[in-house]
C-alpha cells in the first residue's frame, strides 16, 4: 500500500508509514472495506463488560457500607440514651459520658468510617457508570456509522468539453520515479 501523505510504498500489514510516520490504519481499513478493526470492537466490548462488573461490585459494597455505617452510628447513640436516663440518681451521673465513651462510644466512630467508605464507593461507581455510558454511546455511533449506506449523488448530464476528474492517486508515484535525496 502507498502512504497517502508521502507516497512511500509500505507493506500491507504496517500501521505507520516507514518514511513519514503517518498512521496507515485508516488506509488499511479502507482497502479492506472495513470501518473499525474487529479486535478494537472486541476489546471495547470486553472493557465494557469489565467496567460493568466493577460498577456492580462498587455499587453493592457502597450500599452495604453506608447501611452498616448508619446502623452503627444509630446503635452507638441509642446505647448512650439509657446511660444518660438511668444515671441521674447514681453517683456516677456526672461521668456517664465517660462510661458511654468507654463502653460504646467507638460504635459511632466506626460507623462514620464505614459511612464515608460507602459514600466513596458509591461515588466511584457513579464515575464508572458514566464511563460505561460513554463507551456504549461510542459503540452505538460506530455501529450506526457502519450500518449507514452510502448514497450516490444523482447523475448529471456530462458535457463533452468537460475534462475527466483527477485521480485520487495522481502524482503519488512521482517520488518513486524521481526520488528526492534525503537530507
Order of alpha helices (4+ residues) and beta strands (2+ residues): alpha-alpha-alpha-alpha-alpha
